[in-house]
Amino acid sequence: DSDICFIGHEYGSLHEGRAELLGTIEASGLSFKFWGCRGNPEVRGIEHNKAVAASKINIVHSGWPNVEKYCSQRLYRVLGAGGFCLINRHKNIESWLPVGKGLIVFSSPEECIEKARYYLKHEEERRKIAEYGREWALQNTYKHRIASVLHHVESPQFFYQHYKDIR
């Protein structure tokens, strides 16, 4: 059990800023558990869901925050398992994820700590956000996301933008 949980790798080409974030959380004095880094085993499948359920707050730090409509698949796993999620800000994130309703966004390690402290003190609000996030994830499965991508890719506008020079 911990107040805050992070599941994933700390270092790597896709993890810019992640080590700083994790170090800031660790130094905050909050109860914090790492999985998959700092000598702790990776957790997958049912074990992942148990770790999410045993934590009050789950940190998702996706690489490539400047790429629109990209996030780690971990976000969907956390939400689908009913976990409360704090995720780093992405370009136009409010246009494609349920920000404020099903997950909470932070822009810096300090803001992450501030929001974590707030939601640790507001259990009912945290529970409602996690419930909304779970329902949203169940309605936005891979099947739904792939159908959305195919619809977008098959549109004449997409074709013209990306393939207009092909003859």
N, CA and C of each residue as an Amber inpcrd file, in Angstrom:
protein
   501
   0.8300000  -1.1890000   0.0000000   0.0000000   0.0000000   0.0000000
   0.8730000   1.2490000   0.0000000   0.4210000   2.2480000  -0.7260000
   1.1130000   3.5290000  -0.7240000   0.1140000   4.6050000  -1.1270000
   0.4470000   5.8380000  -0.8160000  -0.3900000   6.9390000  -1.2660000
  -0.2350000   7.1390000  -2.7650000   1.0160000   7.0320000  -3.2330000
   1.3170000   7.2990000  -4.6400000   2.0880000   6.1190000  -5.2160000
   1.7590000   5.7640000  -6.4650000   2.3980000   4.6430000  -7.1370000
   2.8730000   5.0900000  -8.5250000   4.0420000   4.6000000  -8.9090000
   4.5200000   4.7750000 -10.2740000   4.9350000   3.4100000 -10.7920000
   4.4450000   3.0440000 -11.9660000   4.8000000   1.7820000 -12.6000000
   5.4470000   2.1040000 -13.9380000   6.7020000   1.7020000 -14.1010000
   7.3860000   1.9450000 -15.3700000   8.8690000   2.1380000 -15.1750000
   9.5280000   2.4940000 -16.2530000  10.9670000   2.6920000 -16.2350000
  11.2870000   4.1560000 -15.9520000  12.4010000   4.3560000 -15.2830000
  12.7770000   5.7100000 -14.8890000  13.5830000   6.4260000 -15.9660000
  14.4650000   5.7000000 -16.6290000  15.3590000   6.3170000 -17.5910000
  15.1340000   5.7610000 -18.9870000  15.5450000   6.5080000 -19.9850000
  15.4560000   6.0700000 -21.3660000  15.1520000   7.2530000 -22.2640000
  15.2660000   7.0380000 -23.5540000  15.1060000   8.1360000 -24.5080000
  13.6870000   8.7260000 -24.4940000  12.6960000   7.9540000 -24.0740000
  11.3210000   8.4420000 -24.0540000  10.9130000   9.0320000 -22.7080000
  11.8230000   9.0710000 -21.7760000  11.4500000   9.4030000 -20.4080000
  12.0430000  10.7190000 -19.9200000  12.1470000  11.6850000 -20.7980000
  12.7060000  12.9760000 -20.4280000  11.9060000  13.6110000 -19.2930000
  12.6000000  13.9760000 -18.2430000  11.9540000  14.6140000 -17.0950000
  11.3890000  13.6460000 -16.0750000  11.3400000  12.3590000 -16.4060000
  10.7360000  11.3840000 -15.5100000  11.5570000  11.1990000 -14.2340000
  12.8650000  11.0850000 -14.3580000  13.7070000  10.8870000 -13.1660000
  13.5780000  12.0830000 -12.2200000  13.5250000  13.2860000 -12.7700000
  13.3470000  14.4840000 -11.9490000  12.0020000  14.4360000 -11.2230000
  10.9480000  14.0620000 -11.9390000   9.6200000  13.9590000 -11.3380000
   9.6250000  12.9470000 -10.1930000  10.1570000  11.7550000 -10.4500000
  10.1520000  10.7100000  -9.4260000  10.9970000  11.1090000  -8.2230000
  12.1250000  11.7670000  -8.4720000  12.9570000  12.2450000  -7.3650000
  12.2480000  13.2960000  -6.5240000  11.5030000  14.1720000  -7.1810000
  10.7530000  15.2100000  -6.4700000   9.6600000  14.5870000  -5.6070000
   8.9600000  13.6040000  -6.1580000   7.9150000  12.9340000  -5.3800000
   8.5350000  12.1990000  -4.1980000   9.6300000  11.5060000  -4.4520000
  10.2980000  10.7640000  -3.3820000  10.7540000  11.6900000  -2.2600000
  11.2600000  12.8690000  -2.6160000  11.7510000  13.8270000  -1.6230000
  10.6230000  14.5550000  -0.8810000   9.3820000  14.4130000  -1.3680000
   8.2510000  15.1530000  -0.7910000   7.8180000  14.6390000   0.5710000
   8.2300000  13.4300000   0.9070000   7.8040000  12.8390000   2.1680000
   6.4940000  12.0720000   2.0630000   5.8640000  12.0820000   0.8760000
   4.6370000  11.3110000   0.6760000   4.9850000   9.8300000   0.5570000
   4.0550000   8.9820000   0.9310000   4.2300000   7.5380000   0.7950000
   4.2140000   7.1970000  -0.6940000   5.3410000   6.6900000  -1.2170000
   5.5270000   6.5270000  -2.6560000   6.1280000   5.1640000  -2.9490000
   5.5170000   4.4110000  -3.8720000   6.0050000   3.0910000  -4.2500000
   6.3140000   3.0640000  -5.7410000   7.5100000   2.5570000  -6.0790000
   7.9500000   2.3990000  -7.4660000   7.7910000   0.9350000  -7.8680000
   7.4120000   0.6960000  -9.1080000   7.4240000  -0.6500000  -9.6810000
   8.1030000  -0.5710000 -11.0390000   9.0550000  -1.4630000 -11.2950000
   9.7300000  -1.5160000 -12.5830000  10.9820000  -0.6680000 -12.6560000
  11.3600000  -0.0270000 -11.5660000  12.5950000   0.7530000 -11.5250000
  13.0930000   0.8140000 -10.0770000  14.2860000   1.3390000  -9.9250000
  14.9100000   1.4740000  -8.6070000  14.9590000   0.1500000  -7.8410000
  15.2370000  -0.9200000  -8.5890000  15.4020000  -2.2320000  -7.9730000
  14.1130000  -2.9810000  -7.6770000  12.9890000  -2.3920000  -7.9780000
  11.7170000  -3.0660000  -7.7450000  11.2800000  -3.8080000  -9.0140000
  10.6220000  -4.9480000  -8.8520000  10.2210000  -5.7340000 -10.0310000
   9.1580000  -5.0230000 -10.8640000   9.0990000  -5.3930000 -12.1440000
   8.0290000  -4.9120000 -13.0070000   6.7460000  -5.6290000 -12.6240000
   5.6270000  -4.9610000 -12.8010000   4.3370000  -5.5960000 -12.5600000
   3.5100000  -5.5040000 -13.8390000   2.8420000  -6.5940000 -14.1570000
   2.0410000  -6.6580000 -15.3740000   0.7410000  -7.3990000 -15.0710000
  -0.2440000  -7.2380000 -15.9510000  -1.4940000  -7.9760000 -15.8410000
  -2.1820000  -7.7580000 -14.5020000  -2.5600000  -8.8510000 -13.8740000
  -3.2820000  -8.7990000 -12.5910000  -2.4410000  -8.0950000 -11.5260000
  -1.1320000  -8.3060000 -11.5400000  -0.2590000  -7.6600000 -10.5480000
  -0.2690000  -6.1410000 -10.7290000  -0.3350000  -5.7030000 -11.9770000
  -0.4460000  -4.2650000 -12.2500000  -1.7320000  -3.7270000 -11.6410000
  -2.8430000  -4.4150000 -11.8860000  -4.1280000  -3.9650000 -11.3570000
  -4.1340000  -3.9360000  -9.8320000  -3.4720000  -4.9010000  -9.2010000
  -3.3790000  -4.9120000  -7.7350000  -2.5940000  -3.7000000  -7.2370000
  -1.4910000  -3.3790000  -7.9220000  -0.6810000  -2.2200000  -7.5200000
  -1.4780000  -0.9360000  -7.6650000  -2.2300000  -0.8150000  -8.7580000
  -3.0680000   0.3640000  -8.9930000  -4.1320000   0.4740000  -7.9030000
  -4.7780000  -0.6370000  -7.5940000  -5.8480000  -0.6420000  -6.5900000
  -5.3230000  -0.3550000  -5.1870000  -4.0880000  -0.7290000  -4.9170000
  -3.5120000  -0.5350000  -3.5780000  -2.9960000   0.8870000  -3.3720000
  -3.0210000   1.7020000  -4.4100000  -2.5200000   3.0680000  -4.3360000
  -3.6590000   4.0570000  -4.4450000  -3.5280000   5.1460000  -3.7540000
  -4.5510000   6.1880000  -3.8360000  -4.3910000   7.0230000  -5.1020000
  -3.1310000   7.2300000  -5.5080000  -2.8220000   8.0400000  -6.6880000
  -1.8090000   7.3000000  -7.5410000  -2.0500000   7.2660000  -8.8490000
  -1.1270000   6.6410000  -9.7900000  -0.5580000   7.7070000 -10.7140000
   0.7550000   7.7360000 -10.8150000   1.4420000   8.7030000 -11.6700000
   1.6600000   8.0680000 -13.0340000   1.2410000   8.7810000 -14.0830000
   1.5490000   8.3720000 -15.4530000   2.3540000   9.5060000 -16.0690000
   3.5610000   9.1790000 -16.4940000   4.4320000  10.1710000 -17.1250000
   4.7920000   9.6500000 -18.5020000   4.0770000  10.1150000 -19.5040000
   4.3010000   9.6620000 -20.8730000   5.4060000  10.4630000 -21.5330000
   6.1560000   9.7910000 -22.3930000   7.1270000  10.4850000 -23.2090000
   6.4190000  11.2590000 -24.3010000   7.1170000  12.0760000 -24.9830000
   6.6240000  12.8520000 -26.1160000   5.4180000  13.7230000 -25.7640000
   5.4890000  14.5710000 -24.7550000   4.3330000  15.3970000 -24.3930000
   3.9660000  16.4360000 -25.4470000   4.8380000  16.6750000 -26.4190000
   4.5280000  17.6460000 -27.4660000   3.8460000  17.0140000 -28.6780000
   3.6520000  15.7010000 -28.6280000   2.9700000  15.0070000 -29.7150000
   1.4970000  14.9180000 -29.3450000   0.6640000  15.5090000 -30.1810000
  -0.7670000  15.5220000 -29.8960000  -1.3660000  14.1170000 -30.0010000
  -2.2590000  13.8200000 -29.0980000  -2.9970000  12.5590000 -29.0440000
  -2.0930000  11.3520000 -28.8560000  -1.0200000  11.5200000 -28.0970000
  -0.1670000  10.3900000 -27.7500000  -0.1050000  10.2770000 -26.2330000
  -0.2370000   9.0790000 -25.7370000   0.0170000   8.8250000 -24.3260000
   0.4130000   7.3630000 -24.1860000   0.9660000   7.0570000 -23.0600000
   1.3660000   5.6940000 -22.7780000   0.1280000   4.8140000 -22.6420000
   0.2230000   3.5780000 -23.0890000  -0.8810000   2.6410000 -22.8800000
  -1.1230000   2.4150000 -21.4000000  -0.1300000   2.7440000 -20.5860000
  -0.2720000   2.6180000 -19.1330000  -1.4540000   3.4460000 -18.6270000
  -1.6950000   4.5960000 -19.2510000  -2.8230000   5.4270000 -18.8410000
  -4.1260000   4.6350000 -18.9220000  -4.3610000   3.9560000 -20.0370000
  -5.5870000   3.1830000 -20.2050000  -5.6500000   2.0250000 -19.2050000
  -4.5110000   1.4190000 -18.9030000  -4.5020000   0.3230000 -17.9260000
  -4.8360000   0.8400000 -16.5350000  -4.2770000   1.9950000 -16.1560000
  -4.5590000   2.5730000 -14.8380000  -6.0340000   2.9460000 -14.7340000
  -6.5370000   3.6580000 -15.7340000  -7.9440000   4.0620000 -15.7030000
  -8.8620000   2.8450000 -15.7220000  -8.5700000   1.8800000 -16.5820000
  -9.4030000   0.6830000 -16.6840000  -9.4330000  -0.1290000 -15.4080000
  -8.3550000  -0.0650000 -14.6340000  -8.2890000  -0.7790000 -13.3520000
  -8.9440000   0.0230000 -12.2280000  -9.4620000   1.2080000 -12.5480000
 -10.1460000   2.0180000 -11.5360000  -9.2280000   2.8910000 -10.7080000
  -8.0270000   3.1260000 -11.2000000  -7.0750000   3.9410000 -10.4560000
  -7.2520000   5.4330000 -10.7140000  -6.9680000   6.2100000  -9.6940000
  -6.9330000   7.6680000  -9.8420000  -5.6080000   8.0140000 -10.4930000
  -5.6440000   8.8600000 -11.5230000  -4.4510000   9.1180000 -12.3220000
  -4.0780000  10.5930000 -12.3500000  -2.8020000  10.8580000 -12.0650000
  -2.1690000  12.1540000 -12.3280000  -1.2430000  11.9350000 -13.5130000
  -1.4390000  12.6910000 -14.5920000  -0.6440000  12.5110000 -15.8120000
  -0.0030000  13.8330000 -16.2180000   1.2070000  13.7380000 -16.7800000
   1.8680000  14.9520000 -17.2500000   1.1200000  15.5460000 -18.4370000
   1.1700000  16.8730000 -18.5220000   0.4570000  17.6080000 -19.5670000
   1.0030000  17.2490000 -20.9410000   0.0720000  17.0950000 -21.8900000
   0.3790000  16.8550000 -23.2980000  -0.2670000  17.9500000 -24.1320000
   0.2400000  18.1040000 -25.3230000  -0.3080000  19.0870000 -26.2640000
  -1.8000000  18.8050000 -26.4860000  -2.6350000  19.8060000 -26.2360000
  -4.0830000  19.7270000 -26.4530000  -4.7480000  18.5440000 -25.7490000
  -4.2340000  18.1530000 -24.6010000  -4.7300000  16.9620000 -23.9020000
  -6.2150000  17.0280000 -23.5880000  -6.7210000  18.2290000 -23.3430000
  -8.1390000  18.3740000 -23.0070000  -9.0560000  17.9930000 -24.1690000
  -8.5290000  17.9930000 -25.4020000  -9.3580000  17.6760000 -26.5660000
  -9.5180000  16.1730000 -26.7820000  -8.7590000  15.3350000 -26.0870000
  -8.8510000  13.9000000 -26.3430000  -8.8730000  13.0150000 -25.1130000
  -8.7110000  13.5990000 -23.9220000  -8.8220000  12.8290000 -22.6830000
  -9.7650000  13.5540000 -21.7160000 -10.3760000  12.8280000 -20.7770000
 -11.3520000  13.4450000 -19.8630000 -10.6820000  14.1960000 -18.7060000
  -9.9230000  15.2230000 -19.0290000  -9.1790000  15.9950000 -18.0330000
 -10.1480000  16.6780000 -17.0720000  -9.8740000  16.5320000 -15.7860000
 -10.7000000  17.1350000 -14.7480000 -11.8790000  16.2790000 -14.3440000
 -12.2860000  15.3660000 -15.2220000 -13.4070000  14.4810000 -14.9230000
 -12.9320000  13.0680000 -14.5990000 -11.9850000  12.5540000 -15.3960000
 -11.5320000  11.1750000 -15.2310000 -10.0530000  11.0340000 -14.9430000
  -9.3350000  12.1310000 -14.9920000  -7.9080000  12.1580000 -14.6540000
  -7.5050000  13.6080000 -14.4270000  -6.3800000  13.7800000 -13.7820000
  -5.8930000  15.1210000 -13.4490000  -4.5140000  15.3050000 -14.0760000
  -4.2860000  16.4950000 -14.6250000  -3.0510000  16.8130000 -15.3390000
  -2.1560000  17.7010000 -14.4800000  -0.8410000  17.4720000 -14.5920000
   0.1280000  18.3600000 -13.9560000   1.1460000  18.8150000 -14.9950000
   1.7350000  19.9960000 -14.7590000   2.6920000  20.5680000 -15.7120000
   4.1220000  20.5890000 -15.2080000   4.3310000  20.2940000 -13.9380000
   5.6770000  20.3050000 -13.3670000   5.7100000  19.3440000 -12.1820000
   6.8990000  18.9220000 -11.7660000   6.9840000  18.0650000 -10.5750000
   6.3570000  18.7210000  -9.3420000   6.5510000  20.0240000  -9.2140000
   5.9940000  20.7370000  -8.0560000   4.4630000  20.7330000  -8.0890000
   3.9000000  20.9440000  -9.2730000   2.4470000  20.9190000  -9.3970000
   1.9110000  19.5090000  -9.1420000   2.6490000  18.4990000  -9.5430000
   2.2560000  17.1170000  -9.2850000   2.1370000  16.8830000  -7.7750000
   3.1270000  17.3400000  -7.0200000   3.1120000  17.1900000  -5.5520000
   1.9310000  17.9610000  -4.9630000   1.7350000  19.1690000  -5.4230000
   0.6340000  20.0030000  -4.9250000  -0.7150000  19.3140000  -5.1510000
  -0.9190000  18.7900000  -6.3520000  -2.1830000  18.1240000  -6.6570000
  -2.3090000  16.7950000  -5.9110000  -1.2140000  16.0840000  -5.7670000
  -1.2560000  14.8300000  -5.0010000  -1.6860000  15.1070000  -3.5620000
  -1.1110000  16.1100000  -2.9590000  -1.4910000  16.4570000  -1.5770000
  -2.9690000  16.8430000  -1.4960000  -3.4380000  17.6000000  -2.4560000
  -4.8400000  18.0040000  -2.4740000  -5.7520000  16.7700000  -2.5400000
  -5.4990000  15.8840000  -3.5080000  -6.3940000  14.7420000  -3.7080000
  -6.2600000  13.6920000  -2.6140000  -5.1350000  13.6420000  -1.9450000
  -5.0240000  12.7430000  -0.7890000  -5.9420000  13.1980000   0.3460000
  -6.1910000  14.4960000   0.4170000  -7.0680000  15.0490000   1.4540000
  -8.5420000  15.0390000   1.0450000  -8.8330000  14.7950000  -0.2240000
 -10.2000000  14.8600000  -0.7360000 -10.5740000  13.5010000  -1.3440000
 -10.7970000  12.5410000  -0.4840000 -11.0140000  11.1530000  -0.8980000
 -12.2490000  10.9750000  -1.7820000 -13.3550000  11.5900000  -1.4340000
 -14.5820000  11.4240000  -2.2140000 -14.4160000  11.9910000  -3.6280000
 -13.7990000  13.1370000  -3.7360000 -13.5420000  13.7340000  -5.0450000
 -12.6150000  12.8370000  -5.8690000 -11.5750000  12.3140000  -5.2200000
 -10.6340000  11.4140000  -5.8870000 -11.3570000  10.1510000  -6.3610000
 -12.2260000   9.6000000  -5.5430000 -12.9700000   8.3890000  -5.8950000
 -13.8770000   8.6310000  -7.1060000 -14.5740000   9.7680000  -7.1370000
 -15.4720000  10.0810000  -8.2560000 -14.6970000  10.2430000  -9.5620000
 -13.5400000  10.8830000  -9.4880000 -12.7060000  11.0540000 -10.6890000
 -12.2260000   9.6950000 -11.1840000 -11.7950000   8.8310000 -10.2680000
 -11.3380000   7.4890000 -10.6560000 -12.4780000   6.6910000 -11.2880000
 -13.6800000   6.7870000 -10.7390000 -14.8340000   6.0770000 -11.3030000
 -15.1460000   6.5740000 -12.7140000 -15.1370000   7.8900000 -12.8960000
 -15.3890000   8.4560000 -14.2210000 -14.3060000   7.9820000 -15.2000000
 -13.0540000   7.9990000 -14.7540000 -11.9500000   7.5590000 -15.6010000
 -12.0910000   6.1120000 -16.0270000 -12.5280000   5.2630000 -15.1070000
 -12.7200000   3.8470000 -15.4230000 -13.8180000   3.6880000 -16.4710000
 -14.9520000   4.3470000 -16.2720000 -16.0490000   4.2610000 -17.2430000
 -15.6130000   4.7840000 -18.6110000 -14.8670000   5.8780000 -18.6050000
 -14.3720000   6.4390000 -19.8650000 -13.4590000   5.4360000 -20.5720000
 -12.5290000   4.8170000 -19.8210000 -11.5960000   3.8570000 -20.4160000
 -12.3400000   2.6540000 -20.9940000 -13.3810000   2.2050000 -20.3070000
 -14.1460000   1.0620000 -20.7950000 -14.9320000   1.4040000 -22.0580000
 -15.2230000   2.6790000 -22.2670000 -15.9220000   3.1150000 -23.4760000
 -14.9550000   3.5320000 -24.5870000 -13.6740000   3.5480000 -24.2860000
 -12.6560000   3.9490000 -25.2660000 -11.5750000   2.8770000 -25.3490000
 -12.0050000   1.6660000 -25.6630000 -11.0920000   0.5340000 -25.7410000
 -10.2390000   0.6310000 -27.0120000  -9.3140000  -0.3020000 -27.1590000
  -8.5020000  -0.3440000 -28.3770000  -9.3900000  -0.4330000 -29.6070000
 -10.4590000  -1.2140000 -29.5280000 -11.3750000  -1.3520000 -30.6580000
 -11.9340000   0.0130000 -31.0610000 -12.3470000   0.8070000 -30.0820000
 -12.8870000   2.1340000 -30.3610000 -11.8030000   3.0660000 -30.9040000
 -10.6170000   2.9980000 -30.3310000  -9.5400000   3.8940000 -30.7580000
  -9.0730000   3.5550000 -32.1670000  -8.9950000   2.2680000 -32.5010000
  -8.5870000   1.8670000 -33.8470000  -9.6350000   2.3070000 -34.8680000
 -10.9110000   2.1530000 -34.5350000 -11.9800000   2.6050000 -35.4310000
 -11.8760000   4.1090000 -35.6730000 -11.5490000   4.8640000 -34.6420000
 -11.3870000   6.3120000 -34.7750000 -10.2060000   6.6450000 -35.6900000
  -9.1000000   5.9400000 -35.5210000  -7.9240000   6.1700000 -36.3650000
  -8.2560000   5.8470000 -37.8160000  -8.9060000   4.7220000 -38.0470000
  -9.2630000   4.3410000 -39.4180000 -10.1970000   5.3620000 -40.0510000
 -11.1530000   5.8470000 -39.2980000 -12.0620000   6.8720000 -39.8080000
 -11.2680000   8.1180000 -40.2110000 -10.3320000   8.5200000 -39.3630000
  -9.5220000   9.7050000 -39.6430000  -8.6390000   9.4870000 -40.8790000
  -7.9710000   8.3540000 -40.9430000  -7.0440000   8.0630000 -42.0380000
  -7.7790000   7.9190000 -43.3680000  -9.0050000   7.4220000 -43.3260000
  -9.7620000   7.2320000 -44.5530000 -10.4410000   8.5000000 -45.0580000
 -10.3750000   9.5700000 -44.2950000 -11.0480000  10.8020000 -44.7010000
 -10.3130000  11.4560000 -45.8770000 -11.0390000  12.0840000 -46.7960000
 -10.4080000  12.7820000 -47.9260000  -9.4400000  13.8720000 -47.4650000
  -9.7760000  14.5480000 -46.3770000  -8.9120000  15.6100000 -45.8650000
  -7.5520000  15.0530000 -45.4520000  -7.5320000  13.9190000 -44.7570000
  -6.2770000  13.2880000 -44.3490000  -5.4850000  12.8980000 -45.5840000
  -6.1500000  12.2650000 -46.5500000  -5.4760000  11.8190000 -47.7590000
  -4.8360000  13.0020000 -48.4730000  -5.5680000  14.0830000 -48.6240000
  -5.0490000  15.2480000 -49.3270000  -3.8440000  15.8370000 -48.5920000
  -3.9300000  15.9450000 -47.2720000  -2.8320000  16.5240000 -46.4830000
  -1.5560000  15.7050000 -46.5980000  -1.6890000  14.3850000 -46.5940000
  -0.5120000  13.5310000 -46.4820000  -0.0460000  12.8990000 -47.7860000
  -0.9190000  12.8400000 -48.7790000  -0.5550000  12.1230000 -49.9990000
  -0.8140000  12.9100000 -51.2790000  -0.9480000  14.2170000 -51.1750000
  -1.2990000  15.0210000 -52.3440000  -0.2160000  14.9890000 -53.4310000
   1.0420000  14.7130000 -53.0740000   2.1180000  14.7260000 -54.0550000
   2.3390000  13.3770000 -54.7210000   1.6050000  12.3530000 -54.3000000
   1.7460000  11.0280000 -54.9210000   0.9660000  11.0250000 -56.2280000
   1.5880000  10.5520000 -57.2640000   0.9210000  10.5250000 -58.5670000
   0.8330000   9.1050000 -59.0530000
